Amino acid sequence: MTKAMTEQEFFQDGGKLKMNRRNFLIALGLCTISGKMVYESIKQSGEVDADQVQANIEQMIYNEYPKYLHMSYSTAKYVDMMRTHEKRGMGIVVDDKYVTCAHIVDCSRRYMNTPYGTMQVVEKMKDEKTMLYGMELKILYQDNDDDVAVLQIPKEVEIKHRFNIDDICFDEPKFGEEVYIVGNPALMGVNVRKDYVSDTDGLTVKNIPSNPNRFGFGKALLGGDSGTFTVNKQGKVIGINSSCLGGLVGYAVKMKAYEKWLR
């Protein structure tokens, strides 16, 4: 009869198990038992596979987050003319606030293509208002330099798909960080683009100083993407998409520029 090795004999032999049939079956049984114990331990502790968690977040970004885009409708009358200016644009809802870009709700500013490049024209307007689902919103804060706008939503407006403050990341985006752009180019439908942060300290063009409230990414933004949003790998909103440089590089407003009005 073959005698099983003791633990002391095993280590005295340099840790080399003499693999006869009995020792093989014992080892196999121990592996099976230990594997089951580890599985049960993970199951009981509630630990989840990190890859699966990330896959679930990504599915939520692609399938659920497009529903969190809301289109507003702004109108204003020119003071010196009988014409009315109208514009539509996107934004998100955070608790009871509508969060978007200033140029989405500001009818007084428009851009014209001239032989000298794109120029901004500021008109005198009156009776400006922004509507969301048929209800007028109240402007709480608007900064045209930072392209930030926060509006109060009336209690009567029922909005199912809204973020809460815990869904927002006010931290600085990190260079090279993986992000997802939840856009709506040309207002023709939602388009989700995966990308990486390529600029963390804002846009600098000619004599225009950099804006620390902006960050950039590699993919371009198109008309209609303004007011849409960008999220990080954790599914947290990190910016409101705002502008594009040369039709090549997109820029978003960091959520810290909105923080004071959302907390």
C-alpha positions, -999 to +999 in steps of 0.1 A: +000+000+000+013+034-009+017+057+021+006+093+017+032+120+023+029+142+053+032+180+050+067+178+067+079+151+042+066+171+013+086+202+022+117+181+031+115+167-004+118+202-018+081+206-024+081+180-051+050+159-048+055+122-057+026+119-081+011+085-077-025+078-082-035+084-046-017+117-043-031+128-077-067+122-065-061+140-032-046+170-050-075+171-075-100+170-046-083+198-028-082+220-059-119+213-065-128+221-029-106+252-027-120+265-061-155+261-048-147+278-016-132+308-034-163+310-057-187+309-028-166+334-009-167+359-039-204+352-043-212+358-007-190+389-004-209+405-034-177+410-055-184+414-092-162+410-122-147+444-130-149+437-168-186+429-164-192+461-144-176+482-171-195+464-199-228+472-180-218+509-177-209+510-214-243+494-224-260+520-202-241+548-220-251+536-254-286+525-248-300+546-219-280+579-219-294+591-253-328+594-235-312+620-212-309+646-239-336+672-240-343+698-267-352+734-258-367+760-279-357+797-276-373+828-292-366+865-291-377+896-311-353+920-327-357+955-312-352+974-345-372+949-367-404+930-367-386+897-371-384+870-345-353+848-340-358+812-332-334+784-323-334+749-309-307+731-290-299+703-266-293+702-229-295+679-199-316+680-168-299+678-134-325+675-107-347+705-114-322+725-135-318+726-173-280+726-181-268+737-215-245+761-234-252+799-233-252+801-271-281+776-271-305+799-252-290+833-262-308+846-293-289+879-293-257+863-306-252+848-340-223+840-362-217+850-398-192+837-423-173+866-439-142+870-462-123+877-430-135+845-412-163+838-388-176+868-369-199+871-340-228+896-343-246+908-312-282+921-318-305+940-295-333+917-286-365+917-265-390+892-252-364+864-250-376+831-236-366+795-236-392+767-235-389+731-225-418+707-232-441+737-236-431+754-204-410+785-200-377+782-181-362+809-159-325+817-165-306+814-133-271+819-147-257+827-181-220+834-190-214+839-227-176+838-223-176+804-206-207+794-227-225+783-196-263+784-190-284+770-161-322+774-161-348+766-136-374+740-146-410+746-133-423+719-110-452+713-134-428+698-160-426+660-157-392+647-169-384+610-164-349+610-177-329+633-155-296+631-137-291+638-100-261+655-085-244+622-078-243+615-115-221+646-121-183+646-118-169+680-109-133+668-109-108+679-135-107+656-166-075+637-169-053+638-199-057+606-219-089+597-199-114+575-218-147+593-225-180+589-244-195+618-263-233+615-263-241+639-291-268+648-316-251+661-348-273+683-369-301+675-345-307+644-367-304+618-339-282+607-311-247+596-319-224+582-292-186+584-299-159+569-278-128+590-274-100+603-251-093+636-234-066+654-255-066+689-238-072+697-202-065+734-199-088+749-226-087+763-261-061+788-272-065+804-306-044+834-318-049+862-292-077+844-274-064+832-240-070+796-229-101+789-209-095+767-179-132+757-179-128+739-212-113+705-221-109+689-255-110+655-271-099+640-304-132+637-323-149+667-338-182+682-327-208+691-353-236+716-354-263+702-331-238+686-307-238+718-286-255+713-253-251+675-254-228+658-229-196+638-223-192+611-197-163+592-182-158+555-180-177+555-147-207+569-165-205+603-147-212+635-167-179+655-169-187+681-195-213+699-217-202+698-254-197+733-267-175+740-297-151+727-323-117+739-335-112+737-373-138+710-377-113+686-362-111+688-324-141+691-300-143+711-268-166+708-238-173+729-208-161+713-175-189+706-150-171+726-124-182+757-143-218+747-134-211+734-099-222+766-080-256+765-096-262+728-092-253+721-056 
